[in-house]
Amino acid sequence: MVNLASSSSRRPGRKEIESVINASSAVLYLLPFDLAATTPLWISENVVSILGFAAEEAMGSPDWCLQRVHPDDRQAFLEARSNLLEKGRISLDLRICHQNGNYVWMRHEMWPVVDGRGRPARIMGMGWRLDGDEHPEAIRAEQEKFLLMLANVTDFAFIFIDTEGHVTRWSHGAERIFGYREDEVVGLPAALIFTPEDRERGMPEAELGRAITEGRAEDERWHLRKDGSRFWASGALRSVRDEAGNLRFFVKILRDLTERKLMADRMEQLNAELEQQLAQRTTELLAISRELEAFSYSVSHDLRAPLRAIDGFSHALLEDYFHTLDEEGRKHLDRVRTASQRMAQLIDDLLHLSRVTRSEMQREQVNLSEIAWQVAENLYAAQPERQVEFIVAPHVTAYGDARLLKVLLEQLLGNAWKFTRKVDQTRIEFIATEADGKRAYCIRDNGAGFDMVYAGKLFQPFQRLHGITEFEGTGIGLAIAQRIVARHGGHIWAEGAVGGGAMFCFTLS
């Protein structure tokens, strides 16, 4: 039996290790941590002598492991894998199908292998045959042989530690990472790889204590090389016990993650700098926004005054000098009044668009059906002479800002009301439906419609598909609707045909 706990035992060479593996009755394998996958990622070559299969055949067959397990043992195998992360290490006996069709009993040891962030990435497993006269001491010997094989993986440092905390084995990977030769560290306290600060805090002893009580201890910390330099490593210390539960030794596995650590620290620093810049930029933008708001209100006030004067004096001319002016003069004054009123409406709509973009949102559950009826009643009141059939789906609700959602429905229903003016039997509907798996709200009418070629322009400010003499408006309403939907994290679109009506739909996040 190979005695890993003996600090004086000779470190075997590569040929000796290969001969141990080839002569062993145990097979080593790697499985995906994904419970749905049971195809080996890697399996040792001696699977041929143990089960009669070539390693390439095992790795190339879907669900090879599950197919080889006896049907009566498959549930136990799957349950063991599902409990692996919680228990850390699992031992179970399974019947495995040999290439000749016979089932043989095998004992399996499995434990999770974590990545640099401490997340489970793979499952390492060992399986060895259990003959009728198999002795526990022989089983332990097989385990130790494979632990010895793992110690020669160069990408990781494998350190074997006795029950007193002294190094007994030092892998090639440990030599490469730490800079010590095995003969320099065997027999010394394993605490030598810790930084002075961690040694003063008693971290080496605490780690051994956790491995004894919990079976494993995992962390990421700075470690010390022979030359005094430091590196960041992900480490796992595991305790190894015999059949009676007696502590035999510890195995510590480390991986150098310094480059990843430095990159993560740099990213954290960059994120902090970006957050600071963003906060500063946000403060500046808020100041600019307040200045623009004050400017817009000032400009609107300054513009409204002359517009009111133009409209007022034009109206006075028409009333006081109606008979003095000829028909052409009266038409000119009518055009002046219409233009000034349109300009005033345009200023109001632009201010409305600005307020919709900047206003603070307060989300709540909103009854859109009730709002739709309120808007319909206001439209009826403004033009009682119109005969319009309004259909509103009952109990339609959404989560959003009630004030903005009311403005949204006012714009869309008002749009439908306006573009059905020339239809004898007007019909306007508000419904809820599904679109691409999301709740969608739609306003449908049988009005003038539009050419779908120009659908992309509908929600841009000042874009109109109908002449001002045909249908009134400033071209801002649908832009306001689009801004409101965007602020709710949703999407708005339109469908229509010339003379065939239109349908505007929107979603909310």
C-alpha positions as semicolon CSV with decimal commas, in nm:
position;residue;x (nm);y (nm);z (nm)
1;M;0,000;0,000;0,000
2;V;0,121;0,350;-0,085
3;N;0,147;0,548;0,239
4;L;0,072;0,914;0,166
5;A;0,096;1,005;0,533
6;S;0,464;0,919;0,553
7;S;0,681;1,224;0,506
8;S;0,986;1,008;0,436
9;S;0,839;0,800;0,152
10;R;1,001;0,842;-0,186
11;R;0,814;1,040;-0,451
12;P;0,741;0,804;-0,742
13;G;0,851;0,886;-1,096
14;R;0,624;0,909;-1,400
15;K;0,685;0,550;-1,513
16;E;0,607;0,419;-1,167
17;I;0,283;0,620;-1,159
18;E;0,178;0,493;-1,502
19;S;0,244;0,136;-1,396
20;V;0,037;0,191;-1,080
21;I;-0,252;0,321;-1,287
22;N;-0,234;0,043;-1,546
23;A;-0,217;-0,224;-1,278
24;S;-0,498;-0,070;-1,076
25;S;-0,853;-0,201;-1,061
26;A;-0,985;0,155;-1,034
27;V;-1,089;0,392;-1,311
28;L;-1,075;0,771;-1,289
29;Y;-1,327;0,991;-1,474
30;L;-1,462;1,344;-1,513
31;L;-1,833;1,416;-1,557
32;P;-2,017;1,741;-1,638
33;F;-2,174;1,902;-1,333
34;D;-2,498;1,935;-1,533
35;L;-2,724;1,665;-1,389
36;A;-2,884;1,608;-1,729
37;A;-2,551;1,495;-1,883
38;T;-2,394;1,156;-1,806
39;T;-2,138;1,133;-2,085
40;P;-1,778;1,133;-1,947
41;L;-1,568;1,435;-2,033
42;W;-1,260;1,222;-1,970
43;I;-1,194;0,868;-1,853
44;S;-0,867;0,688;-1,776
45;E;-0,733;0,437;-2,026
46;N;-0,749;0,144;-1,783
47;V;-1,128;0,136;-1,829
48;V;-1,041;-0,123;-2,096
49;S;-0,901;-0,370;-1,845
50;I;-1,175;-0,300;-1,590
51;L;-1,492;-0,289;-1,803
52;G;-1,375;-0,389;-2,149
53;F;-1,453;-0,054;-2,312
54;A;-1,209;0,183;-2,481
55;A;-1,190;0,530;-2,327
56;E;-1,274;0,685;-2,667
57;E;-1,591;0,478;-2,690
58;A;-1,703;0,589;-2,342
59;M;-1,647;0,958;-2,414
60;G;-1,817;0,935;-2,754
61;S;-2,139;0,769;-2,637
62;P;-2,428;0,986;-2,514
63;D;-2,530;0,906;-2,155
64;W;-2,267;0,631;-2,143
65;C;-2,252;0,626;-1,762
66;L;-2,627;0,594;-1,714
67;Q;-2,653;0,321;-1,977
68;R;-2,380;0,118;-1,806
69;V;-2,547;0,140;-1,461
70;H;-2,787;-0,141;-1,370
71;P;-3,152;-0,022;-1,409
72;D;-3,217;-0,086;-1,040
73;D;-2,920;0,135;-0,941
74;R;-2,977;0,431;-1,175
75;Q;-3,199;0,626;-0,937
76;A;-2,937;0,598;-0,661
77;F;-2,671;0,721;-0,905
78;L;-2,879;1,023;-1,008
79;E;-2,970;1,109;-0,649
80;A;-2,604;1,089;-0,545
81;R;-2,513;1,340;-0,817
82;S;-2,793;1,576;-0,720
83;N;-2,676;1,575;-0,355
84;L;-2,310;1,610;-0,440
85;L;-2,280;1,985;-0,390
86;E;-2,448;1,968;-0,048
87;K;-2,252;1,670;0,084
88;G;-1,918;1,747;-0,084
89;R;-1,818;1,383;-0,136
90;I;-2,031;1,073;-0,191
91;S;-1,946;0,703;-0,187
92;L;-2,187;0,444;-0,329
93;D;-2,182;0,090;-0,471
94;L;-2,330;0,033;-0,818
95;R;-2,363;-0,256;-1,060
96;I;-2,192;-0,165;-1,388
97;C;-2,234;-0,354;-1,714
98;H;-1,912;-0,503;-1,853
99;Q;-1,852;-0,520;-2,229
100;N;-1,931;-0,893;-2,213
101;G;-2,282;-0,814;-2,083
102;N;-2,227;-0,918;-1,722
103;Y;-2,277;-0,678;-1,432
104;V;-1,996;-0,620;-1,183
105;W;-2,016;-0,438;-0,851
106;M;-1,808;-0,121;-0,832
107;R;-1,760;0,130;-0,553
108;H;-1,764;0,494;-0,665
109;E;-1,626;0,803;-0,497
110;M;-1,743;1,137;-0,641
111;W;-1,675;1,497;-0,542
112;P;-1,731;1,835;-0,709
113;V;-1,449;2,032;-0,873
114;V;-1,502;2,409;-0,854
115;D;-1,381;2,682;-1,090
116;G;-1,190;2,996;-1,000
117;R;-1,503;3,163;-0,862
118;G;-1,590;2,873;-0,636
119;R;-1,874;2,751;-0,858
120;P;-1,915;2,380;-0,939
121;A;-1,771;2,306;-1,283
122;R;-1,702;1,932;-1,301
123;I;-1,749;1,607;-1,108
124;M;-1,437;1,400;-1,035
125;G;-1,502;1,032;-0,979
126;M;-1,316;0,710;-0,903
127;G;-1,459;0,363;-0,941
128;W;-1,303;0,029;-0,852
129;R;-1,432;-0,325;-0,869
130;L;-1,555;-0,499;-0,557
131;D;-1,480;-0,869;-0,578
132;G;-1,622;-1,104;-0,322
133;D;-1,305;-1,109;-0,113
134;E;-1,223;-0,741;-0,156
135;H;-1,069;-0,605;0,162
136;P;-1,122;-0,242;0,275
137;E;-0,744;-0,202;0,305
138;A;-0,705;-0,283;-0,064
139;I;-0,976;-0,033;-0,150
140;R;-0,796;0,240;0,042
141;A;-0,476;0,150;-0,142
142;E;-0,651;0,203;-0,474
143;Q;-0,780;0,542;-0,359
144;E;-0,431;0,648;-0,257
145;K;-0,286;0,538;-0,588
146;F;-0,520;0,767;-0,774
147;L;-0,465;1,052;-0,535
148;L;-0,098;1,004;-0,615
149;M;-0,175;1,028;-0,984
150;L;-0,365;1,357;-0,930
151;A;-0,063;1,499;-0,754
152;N;0,120;1,512;-1,089
153;V;-0,126;1,740;-1,267
154;T;0,075;2,056;-1,341
155;D;-0,212;2,306;-1,383
156;F;-0,307;2,265;-1,017
157;A;-0,106;2,240;-0,696
158;F;-0,186;1,921;-0,501
159;I;-0,048;1,922;-0,148
160;F;-0,090;1,622;0,084
161;I;-0,088;1,711;0,453
162;D;-0,077;1,478;0,752
163;T;-0,306;1,501;1,051
164;E;-0,056;1,729;1,228
165;G;-0,062;1,984;0,944
166;H;0,275;1,894;0,785
167;V;0,342;1,846;0,413
168;T;0,384;1,482;0,305
169;R;0,349;1,511;-0,075
170;W;0,414;1,805;-0,307
171;S;0,299;1,777;-0,667
172;H;0,468;1,898;-0,984
173;G;0,201;2,168;-1,006
174;A;0,288;2,283;-0,654
175;E;0,655;2,308;-0,751
176;R;0,566;2,518;-1,055
177;I;0,327;2,751;-0,869
178;F;0,510;2,796;-0,536
179;G;0,872;2,757;-0,648
180;Y;0,963;2,502;-0,376
181;R;1,100;2,158;-0,461
182;E;0,933;1,871;-0,281
183;D;1,243;1,791;-0,075
184;E;1,241;2,151;0,053
185;V;0,889;2,138;0,201
186;V;0,813;1,776;0,301
187;G;0,789;1,766;0,679
188;L;0,736;2,142;0,712
189;P;0,408;2,298;0,829
190;A;0,172;2,356;0,537
191;A;0,116;2,703;0,683
192;L;0,433;2,819;0,502
193;I;0,226;2,889;0,188
194;F;0,005;3,139;0,378
195;T;0,088;3,508;0,406
196;P;0,225;3,634;0,741
197;E;-0,100;3,821;0,808
198;D;-0,311;3,506;0,758
199;R;-0,075;3,305;0,978
200;E;-0,109;3,565;1,254
201;R;-0,487;3,539;1,227
202;G;-0,467;3,161;1,259
203;M;-0,610;3,095;0,914
204;P;-0,411;2,770;0,847
205;E;-0,539;2,614;1,171
206;A;-0,893;2,739;1,107
207;E;-0,890;2,587;0,759
208;L;-0,779;2,247;0,894
209;G;-1,050;2,271;1,159
210;R;-1,322;2,332;0,898
211;A;-1,198;2,044;0,686
212;I;-1,215;1,814;0,989
213;T;-1,565;1,916;1,097
214;E;-1,723;1,984;0,755
215;G;-1,516;1,759;0,532
216;R;-1,387;2,048;0,320
217;A;-1,280;2,410;0,339
218;E;-1,278;2,631;0,030
219;D;-1,180;2,993;-0,023
220;E;-0,988;3,240;-0,236
221;R;-0,695;3,428;-0,084
222;W;-0,342;3,553;-0,134
223;H;-0,065;3,293;-0,097
224;L;0,313;3,319;-0,066
225;R;0,575;3,186;-0,310
226;K;0,928;3,085;-0,220
227;D;1,066;3,412;-0,355
228;G;0,830;3,611;-0,130
229;S;0,595;3,718;-0,410
230;R;0,225;3,679;-0,365
231;F;-0,039;3,533;-0,591
232;W;-0,417;3,496;-0,571
233;A;-0,540;3,136;-0,560
234;S;-0,861;2,942;-0,535
235;G;-0,809;2,664;-0,285
236;A;-0,993;2,362;-0,149
237;L;-0,880;2,155;0,148
238;R;-1,044;1,815;0,194
239;S;-1,012;1,562;0,469
240;V;-0,966;1,192;0,383
241;R;-1,099;0,927;0,623
242;D;-1,090;0,550;0,632
243;E;-1,385;0,311;0,647
244;A;-1,410;0,355;1,024
245;G;-1,427;0,734;0,990
246;N;-1,076;0,794;1,123
247;L;-0,893;1,095;0,980
248;R;-0,609;0,977;0,753
249;F;-0,474;1,295;0,590
250;F;-0,570;1,614;0,404
251;V;-0,547;1,703;0,037
252;K;-0,518;2,071;-0,058
253;I;-0,582;2,173;-0,420
254;L;-0,492;2,524;-0,540
255;R;-0,512;2,706;-0,869
256;D;-0,328;3,028;-0,951
257;L;-0,589;3,292;-1,039
258;T;-0,370;3,602;-1,002
259;E;-0,432;3,726;-1,356
260;R;-0,805;3,689;-1,314
261;K;-0,791;3,860;-0,974
262;L;-0,595;4,156;-1,110
263;M;-0,837;4,184;-1,399
264;A;-1,135;4,173;-1,162
265;D;-0,976;4,439;-0,940
266;R;-0,912;4,655;-1,244
267;M;-1,271;4,610;-1,358
268;E;-1,393;4,702;-1,012
269;Q;-1,178;5,015;-1,019
270;L;-1,305;5,105;-1,367
271;N;-1,664;5,049;-1,255
272;A;-1,610;5,278;-0,958
273;E;-1,463;5,543;-1,185
274;L;-1,750;5,504;-1,431
275;E;-2,005;5,531;-1,151
276;Q;-1,838;5,849;-1,031
277;Q;-1,834;5,991;-1,385
278;L;-2,195;5,886;-1,435
279;A;-2,301;6,054;-1,111
280;Q;-2,120;6,371;-1,212
281;R;-2,267;6,358;-1,562
282;T;-2,614;6,295;-1,422
283;T;-2,582;6,599;-1,198
284;E;-2,474;6,807;-1,497
285;L;-2,760;6,675;-1,711
286;L;-3,012;6,748;-1,439
287;A;-2,883;7,103;-1,421
288;I;-2,903;7,136;-1,799
289;S;-3,253;6,984;-1,794
290;R;-3,370;7,236;-1,537
291;E;-3,219;7,518;-1,742
292;L;-3,387;7,389;-2,060
293;E;-3,720;7,358;-1,879
294;A;-3,695;7,714;-1,753
295;F;-3,589;7,827;-2,101
296;S;-3,877;7,645;-2,272
297;Y;-4,136;7,794;-2,039
298;S;-3,982;8,136;-2,084
299;V;-3,980;8,104;-2,463
300;S;-4,335;7,969;-2,469
301;H;-4,452;8,263;-2,258
302;D;-4,269;8,511;-2,478
303;L;-4,408;8,348;-2,793
304;R;-4,766;8,321;-2,668
305;A;-4,793;8,695;-2,601
306;P;-4,733;8,810;-2,962
307;L;-4,938;8,518;-3,096
308;R;-5,232;8,621;-2,879
309;A;-5,188;8,979;-3,005
310;I;-5,182;8,863;-3,367
311;D;-5,491;8,650;-3,321
312;G;-5,672;8,914;-3,116
313;F;-5,610;9,205;-3,354
314;S;-5,694;8,988;-3,654
315;H;-6,022;8,895;-3,487
316;A;-6,088;9,264;-3,410
317;L;-6,023;9,360;-3,773
318;L;-6,268;9,098;-3,893
319;E;-6,536;9,217;-3,651
320;D;-6,488;9,595;-3,674
321;Y;-6,397;9,628;-4,042
322;F;-6,586;9,331;-4,184
323;H;-6,777;9,545;-4,436
324;T;-6,477;9,759;-4,517
325;L;-6,260;9,460;-4,620
326;D;-6,326;9,277;-4,939
327;E;-6,357;8,898;-4,950
328;E;-5,988;8,851;-5,030
329;G;-5,884;9,063;-4,730
330;R;-6,112;8,869;-4,497
331;K;-5,957;8,541;-4,623
332;H;-5,611;8,674;-4,552
333;L;-5,709;8,761;-4,195
334;D;-5,866;8,418;-4,149
335;R;-5,538;8,261;-4,259
336;V;-5,345;8,480;-4,012
337;R;-5,573;8,372;-3,728
338;T;-5,550;8,004;-3,826
339;A;-5,170;8,019;-3,845
340;S;-5,135;8,194;-3,508
341;Q;-5,371;7,945;-3,341
342;R;-5,182;7,654;-3,495
343;M;-4,855;7,802;-3,369
344;A;-4,997;7,831;-3,018
345;Q;-5,117;7,469;-3,031
346;L;-4,775;7,358;-3,153
347;I;-4,606;7,533;-2,857
348;D;-4,845;7,362;-2,615
349;D;-4,780;7,020;-2,772
350;L;-4,404;7,066;-2,759
351;L;-4,423;7,157;-2,391
352;H;-4,644;6,855;-2,334
353;L;-4,389;6,630;-2,507
354;S;-4,113;6,779;-2,291
355;R;-4,308;6,720;-1,968
356;V;-4,385;6,358;-2,065
357;T;-4,013;6,292;-2,119
358;R;-3,895;6,442;-1,788
359;S;-4,177;6,385;-1,542
360;E;-4,122;6,149;-1,251
361;M;-4,309;5,818;-1,273
362;Q;-4,514;5,655;-0,998
363;R;-4,612;5,303;-1,094
364;E;-4,928;5,136;-0,970
365;Q;-5,203;4,904;-1,093
366;V;-5,416;5,106;-1,336
367;N;-5,762;5,024;-1,477
368;L;-5,723;5,111;-1,844
369;S;-6,087;5,029;-1,921
370;E;-6,208;5,303;-1,687
371;I;-5,964;5,554;-1,837
372;A;-6,074;5,461;-2,190
373;W;-6,440;5,531;-2,099
374;Q;-6,342;5,865;-1,942
375;V;-6,160;5,967;-2,260
376;A;-6,457;5,855;-2,472
377;E;-6,698;6,061;-2,264
378;N;-6,479;6,370;-2,304
379;L;-6,467;6,318;-2,681
380;Y;-6,846;6,281;-2,694
381;A;-6,888;6,598;-2,488
382;A;-6,664;6,797;-2,725
383;Q;-6,854;6,682;-3,035
384;P;-7,198;6,559;-2,927
385;E;-7,324;6,566;-3,285
386;R;-7,105;6,269;-3,385
387;Q;-7,240;5,915;-3,381
388;V;-6,955;5,689;-3,275
389;E;-6,977;5,330;-3,149
390;F;-6,724;5,290;-2,870
391;I;-6,636;4,935;-2,757
392;V;-6,413;4,901;-2,450
393;A;-6,301;4,561;-2,319
394;P;-6,389;4,536;-1,948
395;H;-6,144;4,502;-1,658
396;V;-5,829;4,568;-1,861
397;T;-5,550;4,665;-1,620
398;A;-5,180;4,747;-1,646
399;Y;-4,896;4,836;-1,413
400;G;-4,766;5,185;-1,480
401;D;-4,794;5,557;-1,415
402;A;-5,166;5,640;-1,410
403;R;-5,120;6,000;-1,525
404;L;-4,900;5,908;-1,821
405;L;-5,118;5,614;-1,922
406;K;-5,420;5,846;-1,931
407;V;-5,227;6,082;-2,163
408;L;-5,135;5,779;-2,377
409;L;-5,498;5,672;-2,420
410;E;-5,604;6,032;-2,481
411;Q;-5,357;6,054;-2,768
412;L;-5,444;5,718;-2,925
413;L;-5,822;5,734;-2,878
414;G;-5,821;6,099;-2,983
415;N;-5,627;5,997;-3,293
416;A;-5,888;5,732;-3,376
417;W;-6,170;5,984;-3,313
418;K;-6,009;6,237;-3,548
419;F;-5,938;6,000;-3,838
420;T;-6,288;5,846;-3,833
421;R;-6,456;6,184;-3,876
422;K;-6,545;6,120;-4,241
423;V;-6,689;5,772;-4,179
424;D;-7,066;5,739;-4,154
425;Q;-7,076;5,441;-3,915
426;T;-6,778;5,501;-3,690
427;R;-6,647;5,222;-3,473
428;I;-6,361;5,254;-3,220
429;E;-6,245;4,962;-3,002
430;F;-6,009;4,928;-2,707
431;I;-5,902;4,567;-2,648
432;A;-5,631;4,360;-2,478
433;T;-5,459;4,072;-2,658
434;E;-5,131;3,878;-2,679
435;A;-4,834;3,970;-2,900
436;D;-4,509;3,769;-2,897
437;G;-4,597;3,626;-2,557
438;K;-4,663;3,968;-2,402
439;R;-4,978;4,149;-2,297
440;A;-5,069;4,403;-2,567
441;Y;-5,327;4,683;-2,562
442;C;-5,481;4,792;-2,893
443;I;-5,702;5,076;-3,024
444;R;-5,871;4,983;-3,350
445;D;-6,083;5,206;-3,579
446;N;-6,245;5,199;-3,922
447;G;-6,125;5,542;-4,028
448;A;-5,896;5,682;-4,298
449;G;-5,609;5,443;-4,224
450;F;-5,263;5,489;-4,376
451;D;-5,013;5,335;-4,615
452;M;-4,791;5,086;-4,427
453;V;-4,495;5,208;-4,634
454;Y;-4,490;5,515;-4,407
455;A;-4,552;5,331;-4,077
456;G;-4,198;5,406;-3,959
457;K;-4,263;5,781;-3,964
458;L;-4,580;5,777;-3,757
459;F;-4,413;5,820;-3,418
460;Q;-4,162;6,088;-3,521
461;P;-4,242;6,448;-3,419
462;F;-4,401;6,666;-3,691
463;Q;-4,447;6,371;-3,929
464;R;-4,793;6,380;-4,087
465;L;-4,940;6,141;-4,344
466;H;-5,244;6,359;-4,411
467;G;-5,267;6,723;-4,510
468;I;-5,347;6,988;-4,248
469;T;-5,659;7,085;-4,443
470;E;-5,781;6,724;-4,439
471;F;-5,722;6,645;-4,070
472;E;-5,614;6,895;-3,806
473;G;-5,315;6,840;-3,575
474;T;-4,950;6,924;-3,520
475;G;-4,789;6,581;-3,566
476;I;-4,684;6,560;-3,201
477;G;-4,954;6,332;-3,054
478;L;-4,811;5,996;-3,163
479;A;-4,460;6,108;-3,063
480;I;-4,597;6,173;-2,713
481;A;-4,755;5,825;-2,713
482;Q;-4,425;5,667;-2,816
483;R;-4,233;5,847;-2,541
484;I;-4,480;5,730;-2,275
485;V;-4,461;5,368;-2,390
486;A;-4,079;5,385;-2,403
487;R;-4,066;5,519;-2,047
488;H;-4,266;5,212;-1,941
489;G;-4,013;4,983;-2,111
490;G;-4,264;4,883;-2,378
491;H;-4,307;4,891;-2,754
492;I;-4,566;5,061;-2,976
493;W;-4,653;4,984;-3,336
494;A;-4,928;5,048;-3,592
495;E;-5,106;4,855;-3,865
496;G;-5,336;4,998;-4,128
497;A;-5,446;5,034;-4,486
498;V;-5,555;5,337;-4,686
499;G;-5,931;5,367;-4,635
500;G;-5,930;5,049;-4,427
501;G;-5,883;5,186;-4,079
502;A;-5,589;5,156;-3,840
503;M;-5,486;4,971;-3,526
504;F;-5,232;5,103;-3,275
505;C;-5,095;4,854;-3,021
506;F;-4,851;4,889;-2,731
507;T;-4,693;4,676;-2,462
508;L;-4,564;4,772;-2,117
509;S;-4,286;4,608;-1,917
